[in-house]
């Protein structure tokens, strides 16, 4: 009897030890998952480890609203902490004369922007501010208010840049937007309330629209950026000009908008193009963007098939009316170079034109006054035409 009792006691002791290990291990796992991993994912150096990046990508969304609830509790706040602190509220103030009463009244507009340099350069979308004869007030996450000046607007991307005089501000980190594919979970941050208060939305990158041109017309313009991200979250007007970030807290895009046929279309300008635009802003060279002066259609395989074209890539100089004068602007570099409607541009300085390398984006790698060479297919023949931008 004593032997059996001893054996039972030993078994019970083993069970108790295993139980305690499970309890302690479970509690430690929860603490590690809730506290340690979010810190490691958002740490400037540790977040670069591939293992931690994959952990950030596998967060499960339970409910999608403007204020997000996800499996990891407060992890969106932790992931977006730097980006949240870099997001600002922009209030535009202007005096405008009423067209009916002829009385001058004060108007205002509230939008979102994001700090891109620690000395106070801010980027937003032009639709988030009043552009002409306005003054600007910026509020930041710590309750500070600053007067801002408008540095200018990049006509190619429709990004607007403001500047405040303040040192050591929190600037957002940039991610590589070329590595982002449809299906990626991203976070939008907006700040359009009367006082500083960030709002969040989470959604999937549903599409990369490679032929969407910011001109908002049936045809593309060489003076506007082509190829945008499209996300599936709600109330995007509340996020206009604000950042889209990945789960490492890095900027992936800026929310923009164009109006087509009376309807607003929202999209995101990829971060890599934002960085290219910033170079023009910081150098004060907004007027250095090139002008060629013609309209075109980016040729895809579907467009080539439907329209019986001999090529399934390139840029077709085009007007829905079929008239030369509406496809090519009078006295423009394009007209002076002898470009014609129905020409297919196949390359810019030897770089092939296709939907992954749209014509307007290739041309805007150069500046006003530069000389480029266009390879053209005209009536079945290939010719090369020099153009002075």
C-alpha positions in Angstrom: 0.0 0.0 0.0 2.8 2.4 0.9 4.6 1.7 -2.4 1.5 2.5 -4.4 1.0 5.7 -2.4 4.6 6.7 -3.1 4.1 6.0 -6.8 0.9 8.0 -6.9 2.6 10.9 -5.0 5.4 10.9 -7.6 2.9 10.9 -10.5 1.0 13.8 -8.9 4.2 15.7 -8.3 5.2 15.3 -12.0 1.7 16.4 -13.1 1.9 19.5 -10.9 5.4 20.4 -12.2 4.2 20.0 -15.8 1.1 22.2 -15.0 3.2 24.9 -13.4 5.5 24.9 -16.5 2.6 25.3 -18.8 1.1 28.2 -16.7 4.5 30.0 -16.5 5.3 29.3 -20.1 1.9 30.4 -21.3 2.1 33.6 -19.4 5.6 34.3 -20.6 4.5 33.6 -24.2 1.6 36.0 -23.9 3.9 38.7 -22.4 6.5 38.1 -25.1 3.9 38.3 -27.8 2.1 41.3 -26.5 5.0 43.4 -25.2 8.4 42.2 -26.4 7.7 41.4 -30.1 5.8 44.7 -30.8 8.8 46.6 -29.4 11.3 44.5 -31.5 9.2 45.0 -34.6 9.1 48.8 -34.2 12.8 49.2 -33.1 14.8 51.0 -35.7 17.4 48.3 -35.9 15.7 45.1 -34.9 12.8 45.7 -37.4 15.2 45.1 -40.2 15.5 41.4 -39.3 13.5 39.3 -41.8 12.0 37.1 -39.0 10.5 40.0 -37.3 9.2 41.5 -40.5 7.3 38.3 -41.2 5.8 38.3 -37.7 4.5 41.8 -38.4 2.9 40.7 -41.6 0.9 37.9 -40.0 -1.3 39.9 -37.7 -4.9 38.8 -38.0 -7.6 41.5 -38.5 -10.7 40.8 -36.4 -12.7 43.9 -37.1 -12.1 46.7 -39.6 -13.4 50.2 -38.6 -11.9 53.6 -38.5 -10.7 52.8 -35.0 -9.2 49.4 -35.5 -9.5 46.3 -33.3 -7.0 43.6 -34.1 -5.8 40.5 -32.5 -2.7 42.1 -31.0 -4.6 44.7 -29.0 -2.6 47.9 -29.1 0.0 46.7 -31.6 -1.2 49.0 -34.4 -0.5 51.9 -32.1 2.9 50.5 -31.4 3.7 49.7 -35.0 2.6 53.1 -36.1 4.1 55.1 -33.2 6.8 56.9 -35.3 4.5 57.5 -38.2 1.7 58.7 -35.9 4.0 61.2 -34.3 5.1 62.4 -37.8 1.5 62.9 -38.9 0.3 66.5 -38.7 -3.0 68.4 -38.9 -3.0 71.2 -41.5 -5.5 74.1 -41.3 -5.6 76.4 -44.4 -7.1 79.8 -43.9 -8.0 82.2 -46.7 -10.3 85.1 -47.6 -12.5 84.6 -50.6 -15.1 86.9 -52.3 -18.5 85.3 -52.6 -19.5 85.3 -56.3 -23.1 86.2 -55.5 -23.0 88.6 -52.5 -19.6 90.0 -53.4 -18.8 90.0 -49.7 -15.4 88.7 -48.5 -15.5 85.9 -46.1 -13.1 83.7 -44.2 -12.8 80.1 -45.4 -10.9 77.3 -43.9 -9.9 73.7 -44.8 -8.5 70.9 -42.6 -6.2 68.2 -44.0 -3.5 65.7 -43.1 0.2 65.9 -43.8 3.3 64.1 -42.8 6.7 65.3 -41.7 9.5 64.1 -44.0 12.5 66.0 -42.6 13.3 66.7 -39.0 13.7 70.4 -39.7 10.1 70.8 -40.6 9.4 69.9 -44.3 5.9 68.5 -44.6 4.3 66.7 -47.6 0.5 66.4 -48.3 -1.7 66.1 -51.3 -2.7 69.4 -53.0 -6.5 68.6 -52.5 -5.9 68.7 -48.7 -5.1 72.4 -48.6 -6.2 75.7 -50.0 -3.5 76.6 -52.5 -4.0 80.3 -53.3 -3.6 83.3 -51.0 -3.8 81.1 -47.8 -2.0 80.9 -44.5 -1.3 77.6 -42.8 -1.3 76.4 -39.2 0.3 73.1 -38.3 -0.5 71.1 -35.1 1.7 68.2 -34.0 1.2 65.2 -31.7 2.7 67.0 -28.7 0.2 69.8 -28.8 2.5 72.3 -30.5 1.2 74.8 -33.1 3.4 76.3 -35.9 2.9 78.7 -38.7 3.8 77.2 -42.1 4.7 78.5 -45.5 3.9 76.8 -48.8 7.1 75.7 -50.5 5.3 74.8 -53.6 3.3 72.1 -55.5 4.9 69.4 -57.7 2.6 69.5 -60.7 3.7 66.0 -61.8 2.6 64.2 -58.6 0.2 66.9 -57.2 2.1 66.6 -53.9 2.2 69.9 -51.9 5.1 70.8 -49.6 4.9 73.1 -46.5 7.7 74.2 -44.1 7.6 75.1 -40.4 10.5 76.5 -38.5 11.1 73.9 -35.8 14.1 71.6 -35.0 14.2 67.9 -34.1 10.7 67.0 -35.3 9.8 63.3 -35.7 10.1 62.5 -39.4 8.6 59.4 -41.0 10.7 56.5 -42.3 10.3 55.5 -45.9 9.7 51.9 -47.1 10.4 50.5 -50.6 7.0 50.7 -52.4 8.3 48.6 -55.3 8.4 45.5 -53.1 4.7 45.9 -52.1 2.2 43.6 -53.9 -1.6 43.4 -54.0 -2.9 41.6 -50.9 -0.5 43.4 -48.5 -2.1 44.7 -45.3 -1.4 48.4 -44.8 -2.5 51.1 -42.3 -3.8 54.6 -43.2 -3.4 57.5 -40.8 -5.5 60.6 -41.1 -5.9 63.8 -39.0 -8.8 66.0 -40.1 -10.4 66.9 -36.8 -10.6 70.5 -35.5 -7.8 69.6 -33.1 -5.0 67.1 -33.2 -6.4 63.5 -33.2 -5.2 60.8 -35.4 -7.6 58.3 -36.9 -6.6 54.9 -38.3 -7.9 52.5 -40.9 -6.6 49.2 -42.1 -7.0 47.5 -45.4 -5.5 45.5 -48.2 -3.6 46.9 -51.2 -6.2 45.7 -53.6 -4.6 46.8 -56.9 -1.7 48.5 -58.6 -3.3 50.5 -61.3 -0.4 50.8 -63.7 -2.3 52.9 -66.3 -4.0 55.4 -64.0 -2.9 58.9 -64.9 -3.3 61.8 -62.4 -4.7 64.0 -65.1 -8.0 62.3 -64.6 -8.9 62.2 -68.3 -9.7 59.5 -70.8 -6.2 59.9 -72.1 -2.9 60.2 -70.3 -0.8 63.4 -70.1 3.0 63.4 -70.3 2.9 66.0 -67.5 1.2 63.7 -64.9 2.4 60.7 -62.9 1.1 57.3 -64.0 0.7 54.2 -61.9 -0.9 54.3 -58.5 -1.8 52.0 -55.5 -5.5 51.4 -54.8 -6.7 50.3 -51.3 -10.0 49.1 -50.0 -10.6 51.0 -46.7 -13.6 53.2 -46.1 -13.9 57.0 -45.8 -10.7 57.8 -47.7 -11.6 61.5 -47.9 -10.8 61.6 -44.1 -7.2 60.5 -44.9 -6.4 62.7 -47.9 -2.8 63.8 -47.8 -2.0 61.3 -45.0 0.5 58.4 -44.9 -0.1 54.8 -45.7 2.4 52.6 -43.8 3.4 49.0 -43.7 3.6 46.9 -40.5 7.2 48.1 -40.0 5.8 51.7 -39.6 7.4 52.8 -42.9 5.8 55.1 -45.4 4.4 53.2 -48.5 2.2 55.9 -50.0 0.4 59.2 -49.7 -3.4 59.3 -50.2 -4.5 61.3 -53.2 -7.7 62.1 -55.2 -8.8 63.1 -58.6 -12.4 63.9 -59.7 -13.5 62.1 -62.9 -17.0 62.4 -64.3 -18.2 64.1 -61.1 -16.9 61.3 -58.9 -14.0 61.3 -56.6 -11.4 58.6 -57.1 -8.9 57.9 -54.3 -5.5 56.3 -54.7 -2.1 56.3 -53.1 1.1 57.7 -54.7 3.8 55.1 -54.0 6.6 56.1 -51.6 9.4 55.7 -54.1 7.8 58.4 -56.3 7.2 60.6 -53.3 11.0 60.4 -52.6 11.7 61.4 -56.2 9.3 64.4 -55.8 10.9 65.4 -52.6 14.2 66.0 -54.4 12.5 68.7 -56.5 10.9 70.2 -53.4 14.1 70.4 -51.3 16.0 71.8 -54.3 13.3 74.3 -55.0 13.0 73.1 -58.6 9.2 72.7 -59.0 9.4 74.5 -62.4 12.1 72.1 -63.6 9.5 69.4 -64.5 9.6 68.9 -68.3 6.8 69.8 -70.7 6.2 67.9 -73.9 2.6 68.7 -74.8 0.8 65.7 -76.0 -1.7 63.0 -74.9 -1.4 59.3 -75.2 -2.8 55.9 -74.2 -0.5 53.3 -72.5 -0.8 50.2 -74.6 -1.5 47.0 -72.8 -2.0 43.5 -74.3 -5.8 44.0 -74.0 -5.8 47.4 -75.6 -3.6 46.1 -78.5 -5.9 43.2 -79.1 -9.1 45.2 -79.0 -7.7 47.9 -81.3 -5.8 45.6 -83.6 -2.4 47.2 -82.9 0.8 45.5 -84.1 2.5 46.2 -80.7 1.3 45.2 -77.2 3.4 47.8 -75.4 4.4 51.5 -75.8 2.5 54.8 -75.8 0.0 55.6 -78.6 -0.3 59.4 -79.3 -4.1 59.7 -79.3 -7.2 61.9 -79.1 -10.7 60.5 -78.9 -11.7 62.9 -81.6 -9.0 61.6 -83.9 -7.7 65.2 -84.5 -4.1 66.1 -84.5 -4.7 69.4 -82.8 -6.3 67.8 -79.8 -3.7 65.1 -79.4 -0.7 67.5 -79.6 -0.7 71.0 -78.1 0.1 73.8 -80.5 3.7 75.2 -80.2 4.7 72.5 -77.8 8.0 70.6 -77.9 6.0 67.7 -79.3 4.7 69.7 -82.2 8.1 71.4 -82.8 9.7 67.9 -82.9 7.2 66.7 -85.5 5.3 64.1 -83.5 2.0 63.0 -85.0 -1.3 61.4 -83.8 -1.2 57.6 -84.0 2.6 57.5 -83.5 3.6 54.8 -81.1 6.5 55.8 -78.8 8.4 52.6 -78.0 11.4 54.0 -76.1 12.9 57.1 -74.4 16.6 57.4 -74.7 16.7 53.7 -75.4 14.5 52.7 -72.3 11.5 50.7 -73.4 8.1 52.1 -72.8 5.6 49.6 -71.3 3.0 49.6 -68.5 5.7 49.0 -65.9 7.6 52.0 -67.3 5.0 54.4 -68.4 5.9 57.2 -70.9 5.3 60.1 -68.5 7.4 58.6 -65.8 10.3 58.0 -68.1 10.2 61.5 -69.5 10.0 63.0 -66.0 13.4 61.4 -65.2 14.7 64.5 -67.1 14.3 68.2 -66.6 13.1 71.2 -68.6 15.7 72.1 -71.2 17.1 68.6 -71.5 17.3 66.8 -74.9 15.9 63.4 -75.3 15.5 60.9 -78.1 12.2 59.2 -78.7 12.0 55.9 -80.7 8.8 56.0 -82.7 6.8 53.4 -84.7 5.0 55.3 -87.5 3.2 53.5 -90.3 5.1 50.3 -89.7 8.5 52.1 -89.7 10.8 52.8 -86.8 12.2 56.3 -86.6 14.1 58.3 -83.9 13.1 61.8 -83.1 15.0 64.3 -80.9 12.9 66.4 -78.6 14.0 69.4 -76.5 11.9 69.4 -73.4 
